[in-house]
Amino acid sequence: MASSSSDASVAAFSCTECKNRKVKCDRAQPCCARCIRDNATCEYPTARRRPLNMPSRPKMMELEQRVHELEGKLREKDAAESVASSRLGSSPGMALVGTGRYEQLPPQSLIEELTNSYFMTLWPDTPMLHPSRYISSLYMPAHMQPPMCLQYAVLARGAEVSATQKHMAEPLYRRARHYLEEDEMRDESSIISLAHCQAWLLLSAFEAQNFWFTRASISCARAVRLSQILGLQTVDGVALNQTLLPPRDWCEREERRRTMWTMFALDRGNSATATWPVLIDVDRIMTHLPSTELAYQNSMEEPSVSLSHALTYGLGGLSAFACRVVASHLFHECIDLGNKPMSEGLPDEIKATLFWGSFNHLDSSLATAFSTLPPHLSCPENTHDNNAVIISLQLCAAMISLYRGTLGKPRHETTPLYNFNEKTLEPAQTIVTTVALAVDVNARFRSPLVAFAAFLAGFVYLKHYLETKDTASLHKLLALLDVMIAVGQENPGFPGSLAVQMARELESLGIDPMAMEKVRVLTERMGDDAPILGKEVGGTLVFCPMVVRKGPAGSTPGSNV
């Protein structure tokens, strides 16, 4: 009993004062002997936790002095950069300041609004950045935040679809470009980062959305070279020259994959519609296709497959983003087959064999893609889903382009037997129905792909009508023209150019003598020197960002200038 009474008078832990002074405590209650001797307050903790050890007064004075010194250096640096900026003729609001840490950023509320606008609306089109990780990084210390070029690129894209801040899209875009270009003029290592590659891709998408196709292609090309230096084409392979450190986790590896495939899709789209050579060699890619959006956003590791595996075995089980990558690849390959010049010096029989061999391979890959496309990504059943619309239109446009490219090609005994109308009428109908079911047709035509696919569908109906005199095809063709004219009045860029092109064809063939009168409002708005953004060259539809008309509106396009 005596022992029990003695234990009860001893505390379980040392008192706070002895703990802070790091001396032995006898744990006597209610006060230990040392605290009684030093006339100090004796308090015992109820749990084993490390108490807050407040710095001493001299230490506090030292820390305050260091803070004042750093603030003074920052003010001096800010003043020096402002002077340099004024000498360059820059306005204070557009000054390019070092890393951007000291620049007057937009209000925090506006940053949050535009960033959320991007991730909620446009992120599915370029799903590279990890949403939660990126947003969290904006609240970190300045040196741990994303580069200013990437931050402004995200803000520009967010403003692009904002109902109240749309007027800020181009100024924010220009600021992002300024930071990217300023970084390139600094130490070479500063531009070798994944964030810079992502910024160029976001700007390329912004430029394509505004029909600045030449600038978009150049921005994409810069991103491609950066990605090759970083080794993004070998994320799941062995790189001979690896710049990036190994990823910290699966989520970081997946972000690199997604950056690579976003760039791949942009490169394929730019090259297909402008007949330029691709910048990324598909045979050198050792990076798996992206996993599902759910796994990426929740940082749950998920297996993935290569592009060649998807082309062989189909789209079943792939993520929506992976399906878009496969569709963009087939879209480019089918268009490129009809445009690719044959090797000089080969006999015609060998040329025909090579062409039809490639045709058969692409035809088989397209058939596999159509048959294995997940139900939730098919159209017109899912016209509310932008991923479904883009994938379906790319596959349908690929099918039409593949068979359109065979017209006039040499044939021999191994040439496959097919009926052009049977192969192309169904994808043409899918395109027209997908466009017609859009809640906002003008918004849907903001994508150049939609106008491109609609024009191809019009070609199918025109050819079918000329061969069969089927009035149903004629009605669909004229209805499609009316839609493109209406859209062209809101967007005189690429949709307007293709509407004029289609009207000119209908009038020249005598199908609609009043076709050019219908598009007069478009030709007047375009003016005599407005660029024709789309035209037919040798049976191929081409984006022509640098072709300028000569002579009166509606005349034949001139040469490349």
Secondary structure, DSSP 8 states (H G I E B T S, - for coil): -HHHHHHHTB-SS--HHHHHHT-----BSSS-HHHHHHT------SS---------HHHHHHHHHHHHHHHHHHHHHHHHHHHHHHHTT--GGG---TTSTTS----HHHHHHHHHHIIIIIGGGS--S-HHHHHHHTTS-GGGS--HHHHHHHHHHHHHT-TTTGGGHHHHHHHHHHHHHHHHTS-GGGG-SHHHHHHHHHHHHHHHHTT-HHHHHHHHHHHHHHHHHHTGGGTTS--SS--S---SSHHHHHHHHHHHHHHHHHHHHHHHHHT---SS-GGG--------HHHHHTT-------HHHHHHH-STT--HHHHHHHHHHHHHHHHHHHH----TT--HHHHHHHHHHHHHHHHHHHHHHHHH--GGG-TTTTTT-HHHHHHHHHHHHHHHHHHHTTTT----TTS----HHHHHHHHHHHHHHHHHT-SSHHHHTTSHHHHHHHHHHHHHHHHHHHHH--HHHHHHHHHHHHHHHHHHHH-TTHHHHHHHHHHHHHHHTTS-TTHHHHTHHHHHHH-TT-B--EEEETTEEEE-TTEEE-SSTTS-EEEE-
